[in-house]
């Protein structure tokens, strides 16, 4: 038993070592040569060294070192997550660090100011992509009607939004506190809640593959949906509101601990605890971490934690994006490649139009609305999680799972590449009449 644990630790250390070195080299290349955010290089690096590419090749021993085997064992056909569980868990911890740091760097007053706009953006960013995904699945013959399981699930996958990708790009561009930045982050939180509600409905209605049989229990299902939604929204409001109200007491308690490194350790611990609670209450873990960071963003801890958290950020966060890249199986996409390309296009249009047009109506300029729409486009780990549930429940096959992977990785790669030049255009994100009504935000 002891040898098994030691062997697992050695393998994990070897994988993490390779991932970190490759991530930083790929990030250097994309930033210096391609003039793009490092996150793009990290994602592509993950694809290259993943189990479906170079990472699946047997590594021969050198000298006294015995046969090493592949960097990543090739996953079984029915595996939902194609990377080792331990590595996936480390990636999720890295995502928690990313969103904790993002929350600390968010202007709380600006965030609260743009909650109405964020809500409108989120609703549009769910309704339009869902409709496009469901109807296109029927048109391409992968579903008999828009009420069948495959159509509903593709629509659900299309609604996902990964705040992690956009948050990383906005942080690199120093635009987290811009009107567009706080609107995107706020909309992503609301989007997560709406996505959970839709997922609950779809899984409930399609359970057992008999939609008609579900109608008899419709009232029960809708009651369950209401309970899940109330728990998710209530938890987020209590966590964020309670954190904001109790921030000064948290800071006072942390400052009373004199041991070196207490502040970063305790705040990170609180972030992990909130992330675990968020998952238990039906939200993504990263939302819990973001709420803790947001609650503490107006305290002295923001500056106090900048240097130690920044070091932790740069050491851990690249792991999350490389691990996401390792999940991509190019081979699985071939059977539905044409449909996959169509879904990618519709996924981008759905978010740009579904979120961008409401942003335009809510007071953003054309360039500001464009930034918001593009910023909502990445599906990231949220899309992968939803797709994994669909496969594990038997509601979609490997062909549509491959389409979901293609859509996820394509939007994750394309959105940052488009978002960077959109922000380099220094045109104001708010219309002039809206800007004069509010205190100016950095843009």
Secondary structure, DSSP 8 states (H G I E B T S, - for coil): -HHHHHHHHHHHHHHHHHHHHHHHHHHHHHHHTS-S-HHHHHHHHHHHHSTTTGGGS-B---TT----B-SS----TT-SS-S-HHHHHHHHHHHHHHHHHHHHTS-HHHHHHTHHHHHHHHHHHHHHHHHHHHHHHHHTTS-SSTTSHHHHHHHHHHH---HHHHHHHHHHTT-TTSHHHHHHHHHHHHHHHHHHHHHHHHHHHHGGG-HHHHGGGHHHHHHHHHHHHHHHHHHHHHHHHHHHHHHHHHHHHHHT--STTHHHHHHHHHHHHHHHHHHHTTS-HHHHHHHHHHHHTTSTHHHHTHHHHHHHHHHHHHHHHHHHHHT--TGGGGGGHHHHHHHHHHHHHHHHHHHHHHHHHTTB-HHHHHHHHHHT---HHHHHHHHHHHHHTTSS-HHHHHHHHHHHHHHHHHHHHHHHHHHHS---SB-HHHHTTS-----
